[in-house]
């Protein structure tokens, strides 16, 4: 998979290294596709740290990041959102739009609590594992 970064407003050290690390950890480097990383201010992100979207039909994905968050939080958000890119790429996660519910492993997900979504549970767990590994190689 290829990627591009529209801007690095904080001049985050090792940004490209963190992206490549996450791509390797998520087994995305040898897959077809393109990921665009975009930075936005806190107001545009409604306070969110980041989010990922795309589909596995055209293999084009976006990772939106909050440029106003601390650099270490941006790195961990990259790790988290790359797990979602993997989930989408594998067809396990199909994101709902508007009133259309998200699908997880082929089934419509009916839960309402963000922290109970199975794709979020997986993403937070993998984010934690990646942060631990990342901190040992710095």
Secondary structure, DSSP 4 states (H G I P E B T S, - for coil): -EEEES--TT--TTHHHHHHHHHHHTT-TTSS-EEEEEEE-TTTTTT--EEEEEETTTTEEEEEEETTS-HHHHHHHHHHHHHHHHHHHTTSEE---TTSPPEETTEE-----GGG-HHHHHHHHHHHHHHHHHHHH-
